[in-house]
Amino acid sequence: MELSITTPALLFPAITLLMLAYTNRFLALASLVRTLHDEYHEEEKSPLIQRQIKNLHVRIGLIRNMQGFGVLSFVFCVVCMFLIFNTYMIGAKWIFALSLLSLLTSLMYSLIEIVLSTRAIDLELSDMELGKGGLIKSMLDTEDKPKV
């Protein structure tokens, strides 16, 4: 397999966009934590808030790992390009393989975080569904009734 300097260079824009998406997820999560923090200190500590806090702890750890492996992938791409530039092709191939594995690991963490974020949304929806006179329950009740 021939490895040219353009091969790892092709990953640069992909990794950069991925890191931007990860940063946006982190900023959204940080905003959610601040809002939840205010609710936690102002209101009664409901089981829903407790479950959200646990979910957020796990998601923050996942985002940290996503970003870490994304940066590691980026660093390996740079090292690979340096090795190609200096014609150390065997080392360049190994480092490029590590870059791809780091990127794959980052994407897997991202997938897990997406699953957990949808569970967090489900928690919010379940609170609306199960609550006394909940929004979704009342909407479903009115839709099921025959119109006269």
Secondary structure as GFF3:
##gff-version 3
##sequence-region A 1 148
A	DSSP	alpha_helix	6	42	.	.	.	ID=ss1
A	DSSP	alpha_helix	47	85	.	.	.	ID=ss2
A	DSSP	alpha_helix	89	130	.	.	.	ID=ss3
A	DSSP	alpha_helix	135	144	.	.	.	ID=ss4
###
